[in-house]
Amino acid sequence: MAGNVKNMGLTSLDDLFKSEQERQQDTNERILNIPIGEIYPYARQPYSIKRPTPDLVRLMDSIEQVGVAEPLIVRPRTEGGYEIISGHRRDYCARTVGLESLPVIVREYTDDEADILVVDYNITREDLLPSEKARAYSLKLEAMKRQGERTDLTSLQVGEKLKGKTSVSVLAEQVNDNVTTIQRYIRLTKLIPPLLEQVDNGGLKVTPAADYISHLSEKEQAALLVIMERDEVSPSLGQAKRLKELSEEGKLDSNVMEVLLREDKSLARKVTLKNDRLQKYFPPSYTPKQMEEVIIRLLEQWQRKKLREQER
């Protein structure tokens, strides 16, 4: 059956999701054991392989105990060896635990096909960072645009009618997201890396970052980052919009940014006390919660004392 499908010239994406039984029936597609030194990551893959997610920890434990159960999908490299299309995290875990070879299935893919498939293998993961989605959407959309009228690799369902649709509309259907959200994530790729990290860690929200801050020059973004880290502030949606407007008018500099970011901000200040400074005042058995309660009581006493002094 698989051989007939291949001969009919159907989609490579269809081949991608063959069952194990179909693979075994296909004499041209065998699982090979390849020395790990001959296997290389895909140069444009958009995901953070080493980020210590619960899934990665479980995968590491499994590979350490029983090895790599699911073969990697790779393609031949012109320089020799093989390039990973699917299985970057399996490859990382295998190297970490010291495996010397990996089971792989070798397939021929063009660069555009590889870009699309590398994205598709992980795009539905729930733990993706905004930066990962940004790079993944951008990589796949560019590949789809280069394909032009081709639809064999731009649909998750064989036979889906795509004629007359823009590439971003097709992508939106495939990843079950809306066009605006996809375009917003792609705009994040215009941020300097440290600001993109701020988006990943929640210090900067996606919408102001994508819709407005991504339009600032690299110099302006760098200046904004300095202020954000120094003053522990983050621009609101309205402030980010104003930053973009001032940038377009040629009126944005560090001083203007500082004034703008102070607007509509409460006077609440954040103070961080390091453990090594606090610990000498408390018994070793005290928990952080107990230390906090003592500090609050002392501050309340100090405040009452100040009030009495003012009344005199």
Number of C-alpha atoms within 10 A of each C-alpha: 9 18 13 10 12 14 9 9 9 13 18 16 19 17 15 12 10 12 11 9 9 15 18 14 14 15 10 10 13 14 16 14 13 16 13 18 12 13 22 18 17 18 9 14 22 22 21 13 16 11 11 9 12 10 12 17 12 11 18 20 14 14 18 16 10 8 18 22 11 13 17 24 20 24 23 15 14 8 6 10 16 23 22 24 25 25 21 22 20 22 22 16 24 21 15 12 14 11 16 12 18 24 19 23 19 21 16 12 15 8 11 17 20 24 24 23 22 24 24 18 13 17 19 13 9 7 11 16 15 21 24 21 23 23 21 24 24 22 20 25 22 15 19 24 15 12 16 10 14 12 18 19 20 26 18 16 13 14 10 11 11 15 10 7 10 13 21 21 16 21 21 18 13 16 14 10 12 13 14 12 14 20 17 18 24 21 22 27 19 19 22 16 13 12 22 23 16 19 22 17 12 12 17 19 17 22 18 21 27 23 18 19 28 22 20 22 16 13 11 17 17 18 16 24 19 12 17 20 12 9 14 12 16 20 24 17 17 10 20 24 17 18 26 20 16 16 17 13 9 9 10 17 15 14 10 12 21 15 9 16 20 14 10 9 11 7 7 6 7 8 6 5 8 8 9 8 8 12 14 9 9 12 9 8 7 11 11 11 9 11 15 12 11 12 13 11 11 12 12 12 12 11 12 12 11 11 11 9 9 8 6 5
